[in-house]
Amino acid sequence: MNDRILKKAEDLSLKYESRQDQMSFLAGFVEGYKHLKATRVGDDAYENGRVYGADVFASMVSRREERFVRDISSKQTNQAHLRRVK
């Protein structure tokens, strides 16, 4: 992977707020780039790697949100029986 492509990937990753999200995007981008380079899929490996990285990031965020909703809903149901009724 050359420096120009890596610089573009770093610039794209800066759109995400947390450092963890930036690293996840970059990891997905690099893995996608390596895979596409190994399979020799077209010359547009940068664009394909960017799309792959974005997909990996989106699935990770989706799992994180599902876990958050599940945790919140379980806390609400666990506390519902503890309310005092007058």
Stockholm file with secondary structure:
# STOCKHOLM 1.0

chainA/1-86         MNDRILKKAEDLSLKYESRQDQMSFLAGFVEGYKHLKATRVGDDAYENGRVYGADVFASMVSRREERFVRDISSKQTNQAHLRRVK
#=GR chainA/1-86 SS CCHHHHHHHHHHHTTSSSHHHHHHHHHHHHHHHHHHHHHTCCSCHHHHHHHHHHHHHHHHHHHHHHHHHHHHHHHHHHHHTTCCCC
#=GC SS_cons        CCHHHHHHHHHHHTTSSSHHHHHHHHHHHHHHHHHHHHHTCCSCHHHHHHHHHHHHHHHHHHHHHHHHHHHHHHHHHHHHTTCCCC
//
